[in-house]
Amino acid sequence: MITVLAILSLVFLLGACSALTSGEGSKELVKTEYGTITKDDVYKEVISSERGKDLIQKVVYMQILKGKYEVSDKEVNQRLDEMKEQANDEDGFKAFLQQQGFKNETELKDQIKQSLYFFKATTDGVKVSDKQIKDYYEQNKDQYTEARTSHILVDEESTAKEIEEELKKGTDFAELAKKQSTDKVSAAEGGDLGYLSGRSKELDPTFLAAALKLKKDEVSGPVKTIFGYHIIKVTDIKETPLSKVKDQIKQALMGKEAKPVQEILNKLNKEIEIKEDAFKDVFKDVEPQQPKMPPQG
């Protein structure tokens, strides 16, 4: 059984909680010419504000989860490395930190660690077989395959067909891209767009699907998108082996079977011994939200 006051005494801001029973509640913490702030004042402010209640919940719930589950530095760093990889480079990662409101990498790692504790709690008992992992990998192969792609973009289908014929005759793709592509950025690089995969969500889906169907050195016919007509060529293909993404896929499949977080919190509430009436509402059970059913016709 977890005793709330014993845990909260670890937090300086909530030191007033223990002070209530020790007669030190009126002890001055801050003094100005306009008045003083006592431990009682801090206690009342914390327990009466939503932010204070959130802090209390976080401290208590994390204390319980840390007692039930283990999260290693290796797990945290693995998740961090995945995020860095998705950000592509150091500048992209810094932009990600800023967008998500993290001051630095240390804050992000703390958040990752907390999320992993909750992940383990919500997926406790969930089993995923090697066959399920392999099937998922095969069904989502485009997510783990990168194709280095070049294209030539033109406005008219007839022009695209003419370029297609030129390529069949052996004309160099890069030279045609430089001369005829309306995408001037990639044209300067001979049409090269770099490596694309099923995770390249910023690209036109029609273009991406056509590119990922091609084999190495294969050239497409005209592909129509909102930008015009593309002739696409794949110059290299890299596949991420299952062994490298097995753990990542396992976690994704486990996540699909995860219990609602509120269901876990309600269960944890039963392990908390409330010593002070002021905390009763903080650890009150909440009915987990059920998915809305569509109206019956």
Buried (B, 14 or more C-beta within 10 A) or exposed (E): EBEBBEBBBEBEBBBBBBBBEEEBBEBEEEEEEEEEEBBBBBBBBBBEEEEBBEBBBEBBBBBBBEEEBEBEEEBBEBBBEBBBEEBEEEEEBEEBBEEEEBEEBEEBBEBBBBEBBBBBBBBEEBEBEEEEBEEBBEEBEBBBBBBBBBBBBBEEEEBBBBBBEBBEEEEEBBEBBBEBBEBEEBBEBBBBBEBBBBEBEEBEEBBBEBBBEBEEEEBBEBBEBEBBBBBBBBBEBEEBEBEEBBEBBBBBBBEEEBBEEEBBBBEBBEEBEBBBEBBEEBBEEEEEEEEEEEEEE
